[in-house]
């Protein structure tokens, strides 16, 4: 058996140690590749042609290089782990929602009669009371709206980002949360966790991850298969009670206990990480990527497309320069992908 893993020099994004632990435990022939900023620029034209839409999930880049590594070692079919987190409650956002649900363990008269007035009186926008206000606000937001909070259209209002004429065309016809809310209400589930899992199967898996891995692997000449999404296993997972899938805020409780005698302890104990690309870091620190970003996002041709307000994109680039989180870097990658896709359409994807 051969295994293939991707690493990064940036340790906050690097999980290669855990890949090595698993490879050693199962005595497989293990292969690794560390993706660099220069390879991102190399992969962009390939991935642009692989997707028939402006697909902006940056982890398509490491997925492509993982498949490319496999092809170089004579493998043309890979098994991927997509679906396990959405079937067996492995995503960090499920634990985050439980954290907000815990607010309602406090008696109502304490919440509304003591805590909320105190926080409102002491809040100065920052510090512990500012964080408490945000926590209370989010906890009091009902499902499914709470699931959308702190997306980029929540942090940057549409009228601050998009041009007026563009917004007029969208008026009354576009709601970014509508698809997720519809799936949420359609779920035949009795618990909040199961509703969230259903939404993620419909959107995170069906509309994002499967497309990402399948198309990226195909671009490298490899077919990807997803054992966790075998319909027998998926149907079984749906019968496991939510209380067993996730105990408190412990992710994958049922899954980890089922595999207790098979998986190394380090694998079972590790926190969910995600297959992220350090693109926000590289857009700040790598000269060529930074130049490519500015060329794409701030180009006169891109601005002339009429999507964005004058100065809005310059402000996002400015904020990203001084922000150490991934928020603005992820948004800039989305904008780069959009402009690249437009240019590909203009040039016939040559």
N, C-alpha and C positions, 0 to 999 in steps of 0.2 A: 504494500500500500504506500502511495506517495501522498505527501501533504504539502501545501503551498501557503505561505503567509507573507503579509506585507508589513513592513516596519517603517518608522520615521526616526530621524535623528532627534526630533523634538520629543522629549520624554513624556510630556503631558498627553501626547497622542499615540504613544508607542506601547503596544501590548505584546511585543514579540517574545517576551519572557514567558508568558503564559502559553503561547504557541509551542515554544520549546518544551515546556513541561508536559503538555499533552502529547507531543510527538514522542518524547522519551517514554512516557507511560505506555503508549501503544506500540512502541518499537517500529515506527514507520520511517520511511525515507523522506526526510524533511528538507524542504527548500525554502529559501527566504529571498526577499528583495526589498531594499530600502528605497522608497520613492523620494526623488529630489525635486526642488522647484523647477529645474530645467526640464525635467520629464513632464511636468504639467503642461508646459508650452508645446512639447512634442506631441502629447496625447490629445490636445484640444481639437485639432482638425479631424483626427480619427473619430473622436467621440461626437463631434458636430455632425458628421455624416452618418453616424450609427443611430441617431435619434431623429425621428421625423417631427420633432417639436423642440422648443427651447427648453430642454431638460436641464435643470440647474442643481441637481444633487451632486455635490462635489465628490462624494465617495465613489462616483462612477470612475474616477481616475485611478484610485488604488484597486478597484475591482478589475479594471482593464489590465493593469500591470500584473495582478495575481493570475489572471487567465493567460496572459502573455508568457509568464514564467512557466506555467503548466505546459503550454504548447511547446516551449523550447525544450522541455524534458519529455516530449513524446506523448503527452496526455491531451486528449481532445474532448474529454467529458469530466466535469467536476461536480461534486456534490457540495451544495451550499447549505448553510444553517438557517436561512431566512424562514420566518414563520414560527420558530420556537418561542420567541419572546411574546408574540401576539396570541399564541395558543395557551401558553403556560405562565403568563404574567411576569415578563422579564424586563420590561422597560421602566426606567427610572421615573417616568411621569406618573405611573400608577401609584408609586410610593408617595410622590409629591401630593397627589390628590388625597391620599389617606391622611397626610399631615394636615390638610385643610379640613377634612372631615372631622378630625379629632377636636376641632374647636367646639363642636356641638356636644362634646362630652361634658363641657362646663355647663352648669345649670343656667337656664335662660335668664333668670333674674340677676345672676352675676354678670353674664355677658352684656345684657342691655342696660342694666341698672348701675353697674360699676365700671367694668372694663372699657366699654366703648365710650362713655362720657369722659373717663379719665384720659384715654388715649387722644380723643379729639381735643381736649383742653391742653394737653402737654405737647402735642405734635408740633414740631418746628420744621418738618420736611426731611430732616436727616436724623441719624442716630437711632437709638432703640425705639423711640416712640414713632418715628417715621416708618421704620420697618414693621412695627406692630400695626400701624394703620393700614399698610398695604396687605398684611396678612389677613386682617379682619375684613377688609374690602373684598379680597379674593374669596375668602371662606364664605362670605354672605352672598356671593354671586351664584345663582342657581345653575345646575347642569341643564343643558350642555354648554351654555355660554361660558362657564368657567374654564372649560377645556381650551378655549381660544385665547385666553388672556395672555398678554405679553408676547403676542406675535408682532411682526414688524409694523403691521397696519394699526396695531393698538398703540405702539410707541411713537410711530410717525403717522399722524392723521393723513387720510387720503388727500384732503384739500391742501395740505402742506407739501405733498410730494408730487401730485399729478397736475397737469395743466387743466385750466378751466374748461376748455372745449372738449377735452378728452373725458372729463368727469360728466359733462352734459350728455355725452353719448351713452355713458353708463347709467345715468340716473334712472333709478327704479328697476334696473335689470340685472344688477350685480350685487351679490352678497357673498363675501369670501367664506363665510361659515355655513352657508346653506347646505352644501353637500354633506358635511359632517353631521350637522344637526338632523338632517333627514335620516341618515343611517342610524343615528343614536335613537331616534324615536321609533324606528322600524324594528329595532332589535327585540327579539322575543327572549327577553332576559328579565330576571328578577333582582339583580344586583347592579350597582353602579360599575363594579369592576367588569362584569360580563358585557355591559353595554360599551364600555371603553374598548374592550378586546374586540368586539364586533366592528366598531368604527375603524379600528386599526387594521383589521383584516381587509376591510373594504377599501381603505384609502392608503395607509402606510404600506401594506403588502401589495394589494392589487394594482394601485395606481402609481406606486413609487418603486418599492424595492425590487419587485420581480422584473419590472421594465428595466431598471438600472442594471441589475446583475445579468439578465438575459442578453440585453443589447451590448453591454460592455464586453461580455465573454465572447459573443458572436464576432465582435470587431477584432478579437484576437484569434479567431478560428476555433473557439471552444464552445461546446454546449453545456449549459448549466442545468442541473436538476436539483430538486428541493425535497429531500426525504421527509422533512417535518410536515410538508403540505400534502403528503399522501392522504387521500380522502378518508381512509379508514382511521388513521391517526387523528386527523382533524375532527372527525365526528366523535371519536372517543374523548378528545380533549374537551369538547363542548359539554360532555356529561359530568366532568369533574367539578364538584361544587367550588364556587369562588372562595369559600372559607378554607379549602384545602390548597388551592392554587397559590394563595398568598395569605400568610399569617401576619396580621398587623401590617408593618411596612417591609417585611422580609419578602423580597422578590423570588419568584420561581420555587416557592416552598415545596410543592408537590413534586416538581421536576427534579430538584436537587436530592430529595429523599429517595425518589425512585432510582436515581443513578448513583446512590451513595456508595455502593460496592464496586462501581465501575470507574468513576471519574476520580482523578487525583484531588486531594483535599484543597490544594491551591485553586484548582479550577472551580470547585463548588463554592469556595469562600470569596472569590473575587467579586468586585463590584461591577455592575454593568457599565461598559465604557462606550460602545458604539464605534462604528467604522468610520471615524471622522478623518478628514484631511486637514492638516494645519494651514489651510489656505489663508485664514485671517492673519496669522503670524507672517507667512511668506509674503503677503501683499504689502506688509510694512517693511520687511527686512531684506527681501530679494529685489535687487535693482531692476532686473529684466521683467519680473512679474509686476512690479509696481508700475513700470513704464507701460506694459501691456494693458494694465487696468486703467490707467489714465487715458491712454489712447482710445480704448473702447468706450469707457463710461463718459468721458468728457469730450469726445470727438464732435465737431460741428455737425457731422452727418447724423450722429445718434441723437443729438439734441433736437435737430430739425425734424425728427420723426413725430414730434408733437405729443409725446406721452407725459413729459415732466415739466414742472414749473421752472422758469428761469432761475438759476442759482441753487435749485434743490439738490442736484447731484454734486455740485461743488461742496455744498454743506455736508453731505454724507461722507465725501472723501476727507474733508477737514476733520470731522468727528472721528473717523476711523483712525486717523493719524495719532490722535491723543488717547484713544480708548484701548484698553488692554483686554477687553472681552472679545468674544467671537461675533458679537451682534452685527456690527457694521461691516465687518469683513465678509460675513455670509451674504448680506444684502448686496455688497459690491460684486461678489461672485455671480449672484443671480443676474445682476445688471450686465455684467460682462457676457454671460451666456446669451442673454436676450439680444445684445448687439451683434455678437458673433453669428447667431442664427439668422438675423436680418441680413447680414453681409453674405452669408452663405446662400440665402435665397436670391439676393441680388446677382450673385456670381454663378449661380447654378451649382453650388457646392463643388466647385472644381478644386 
